[in-house]
Each structure stands twice: as structure tokens, then as C-alpha cells.
Amino acid sequence: MINATVTGNLGRDPEKKGEGPVVVAIASTNGYGDRKTTTWVRVAFWGKQGESALAHLKKGSAVAVAGFMYVREWESDGRSGSVLEMDGQRWEFSGPKPEANNGTTYDQRPKFDDGMPF
């Protein structure tokens, strides 16, 4: 497995089925114009990271995820392919946080001037 960090946006809300992991799909776009490509990564979170992702992430959230990446081969109805997957170890917002309960967004919180020049 490869230890990696993926940044991108969630393509759908996090999902949890039964006792399994919380699964998210992250789209990462590279290039521009006709050379623009989007790579999808399926990420599985277990335990507290999964519960946190389920509670705070939603479709469109900009995130950075660190974990172990691998390629899974699949075959169904005579077709085969591969999918890029990751066991997510941790995640964090990489852009504005989605609307909070009080109606403010992450980057709109008050900034305090403590008098320090930096």
C-alpha cells in the first residue's frame, strides 16, 4: 500500500451501511481546458474518523485526506476494471467549512487582533 494525501471535493454525501465503514468519494481535478481530467478516489473511514466524517462532511466539501491508497480490481457481468481506493486515517477541511448550525461559515468567523505584528 501507498501512504498518500488526496485533496478534492466530495462528489456525494458520506454513506454508512450497517457496521461497515463510512465511505466518501473524492474528486480531484487536474489540468485546464481540453486537458482537464478528474480522478475519483473512494475513501473508507473507520471508527471515530468515520463518525466525524459522517457528521461534518457533505457533498461539495473541500477536504484533504491522508491514508493508505491501493487499486482494487473488479469484475461484473463480463466487464472488468479497477478503482482507486483509500483507507482514510484522518481528514480535514481544505477550504471553507460548510454552513454551521449558527449560519456562519468556517472562513467567516471573527478574527481577533491581539496586537502582534504577525
C-alpha positions, 0 to 999 in steps of 0.5 A, spaced: 500 500 500 501 507 498 501 512 504 498 518 500 494 525 501 488 526 496 485 533 496 478 534 492 471 535 493 466 530 495 462 528 489 456 525 494 454 525 501 458 520 506 454 513 506 454 508 512 451 501 511 450 497 517 457 496 521 461 497 515 465 503 514 463 510 512 465 511 505 466 518 501 468 519 494 473 524 492 474 528 486 480 531 484 481 535 478 487 536 474 489 540 468 485 546 464 481 546 458 481 540 453 486 537 458 482 537 464 481 530 467 478 528 474 480 522 478 475 519 483 478 516 489 473 512 494 475 513 501 473 508 507 473 511 514 473 507 520 471 508 527 471 515 530 474 518 523 468 515 520 463 518 525 466 525 524 466 524 517 459 522 517 457 528 521 461 534 518 462 532 511 457 533 505 457 533 498 461 539 495 466 539 501 473 541 500 477 536 504 484 533 504 485 526 506 491 522 508 491 514 508 493 508 505 491 508 497 491 501 493 487 499 486 482 494 487 480 490 481 473 488 479 469 484 475 461 484 473 457 481 468 463 480 463 466 487 464 472 488 468 476 494 471 479 497 477 478 503 482 482 507 486 481 506 493 483 509 500 483 507 507 482 514 510 486 515 517 484 522 518 481 528 514 480 535 514 477 541 511 481 544 505 477 550 504 471 553 507 467 549 512 460 548 510 454 552 513 454 551 521 448 550 525 449 558 527 449 560 519 456 562 519 461 559 515 468 556 517 472 562 513 467 567 516 468 567 523 471 573 527 478 574 527 481 577 533 487 582 533 491 581 539 496 586 537 502 582 534 505 584 528 504 577 525 
